[in-house]
Amino acid sequence: MTSHSPHAPHAEPDPYSFGSRPYDLVKEFTIALVAVLALTFALAAVFSSPDEKPMTIASWAKADPGDFTATALAELDGSSGTASYGPPYNTAADGQKLGPLALAKAAGVTHPIDAAQAFVLGPLAAAPQDPAVTSALSTYNAASADQQAKWTGAYSDALTKANDDPAKVTASDAFGPVPVLLGQLLQQAQTGSLDGALLSEGGFYQTDYTLPLLFLADGSDLAAQADAQHLSGDQWGMMNETGNFPGQAWLWLYTFWYQISPFNSSDNADALVWGTMAVLSLVFVFVPFIPGLRSIPRLVPVYRLIWRQHYRELQQ
Amino acid sequence: MSEHVIAPPPTPEPSPVAGATDGELTGGWTGAVRRGAVRALPPDKLLPDTQPKYVASWIYVFGVLTLAAFLVVLGSGAVLALKGPAWWHGSAVGHYFNSLHLWSVELFMAFMVIHLWGKFFMAAWRGRRALTWITGAVSFLGSVGTAFTGYLVQQNFDSQWISTQAKDGLNSVGIGAYFNVTDFGQMLMWHIVLLPAVVGLIVVLHILMVRRRGVVPPIALRSAPAEPAERETATEEEAAR
């Protein structure tokens, strides 16, 4: 038995007072590194990794013009997810609350988005248009909010009756310029120019995909494709990637809360889950100082298994 | 007459370390930092060639496996960074390096979780080791954040879906106002610069704490009073030292 470092001034057992044995840490680390490298190379070779192509505005508009048109109409009349979101995009709502704390509202609108302007009117105005579209755009912009709401409301009802197929909507003066605007936006989307228009941040280089991602998320096709890939929230999708690859399995507890009451039925579900996880994370970090919790290891005899050799020698 | 001059034997310059005699502190702040570092972690404590006898379980392997996997994560990520974020979508070699990155992350997180549970059931915070636990727990949470931002910057369907879903949670508590998961540029910076730097620093601190305090001794059996005395845990004051 060898004795190494001197005892610290506080009364605590020196690990080496239990006896010691030769141990080559560098050799252990080298073997571990080689083993992990070999395992990683093998897993990567056998299982590869997923890379499902991203959905574009163009692919969405071509595959499902009805859903695209209905989404664009919702952006125009203010009923889409983004248009009615609240902070940090706009003031259409107060955002979620965590008990009395309105944290989202307190943080404010840091990424202002006027949905009608950003997704519909802006891209139409920015592109060269024929006189009919320019005229429709002028008419819509010059109309009062009430008049705009009547046009979009009438067209929304007609589109719903036609199962979101704009080609089956019978023309009517009640729609005002809305069908012309949405028809042109659909064309721009299908040619791919809307992808570029939504990405434009006013400069040459672009890195912010907030607008195209929010527009896609306001539609139904992104969610439908995610559902088909088992990525939806009620499918514990956070733990998967496309093609049945493992995802962020370590977030099982986070996604667990969304499956149970009251989280799964609350309007403030996200804030409640985040609040719960914040508290649990603090508990996790400060386990050593929490009476009762820090005593659990003494009650669960896993430690007897870990140190069985030590206890056996002690008994002998 | 020879021009050669016999020089006197050179006077050895005093070593800055040796110059510090008992009770004499030299070297200013630098010397103080050096003395503190050597006092806290003398070489044989920093890199010992022995271990306490009770370190005899497979559970101890998962700490070093976690560290090894972390290095593989950093290495595979460095190659992906070297070639740029779009490389792996159009190159078979790039795709393989992406796969290496993915699987090393999966291994890293798996090893770390096992290591963490092992340390929990050892009550490894005993004996002034609370800061060791805290740095380990924070590095786990930091790794979760780093992995999350990695999923956001894959530039594929997964990234689109994860970012549009995750924004709601972050926005609900005001974090999304400053941490925009749909901003690819911002997330890429967090993933390849800020978070790895923070996690790497905390991991280094964690390892130094382990070396400084040593591996936690076994929990004393009630029927074995002969074992060295131990305390339930460190106080906050001790943990801060």
Interface residues (C-beta under 8 A of the other chain):
Chain A: T2 H4 S5 A8 H10 A11 E12 P13 D14 P15 Y16 S17 F18 G19 S20 R21 P22 Y23 D24 L25 V26 E28 F29 A32 L33 A35 V36 L37 L39 T40 F41 L43 A44 A45 F47 S48 S49 P50 D51 E52 K53 P54 M55 Y85 P87 P88 G95 Q96 L98 L103 A104 A106 A107 G108 T110 H111 T207 D208 Y209 T210 L213 L214 L216 A217 L222 Q225 A226 Q229 L231 G233 G237 M238 E241 T242 F245 P246 G247 Q248 A249 W250 L251 N268 D270 A271 V273 W274 G275 A278 S281 F284 V285 F286 V287 P288 F289 R294 S295 I296 P297 R298 V300 V302 Y303 L305 I306 W307 R308 Q309 H310 Y311 E313 L314 Q315
Chain B: P42 D44 K45 L47 P48 D49 T50 Q51 P52 K53 Y54 V55 A56 S57 I59 V61 V64 L65 L67 A68 A69 L71 V72 S76 W88 H89 H95 Y96 N98 S99 L100 H101 L102 W103 S104 E106 L107 M109 V113 G118 F120 F121 M122 A123 W125 G127 R128 R129 A130 W133 I134 A137 V138 L141 V144 A147 F148 Y151 Q154 Q155 N156 F157 D158 S159 Q160 W161 I162 S163 T164 Q165 D168 G169 L170 N171 S172 V173 G174 I175 G176 A177 Y178 N180 T182 D183 F184 G185 Q186 L188 G214 V215 V216 P217 P218 I219 L221 A224 A226 E227 P228 A229 E230 R231 E232 T233 A234 E236 E238 A239
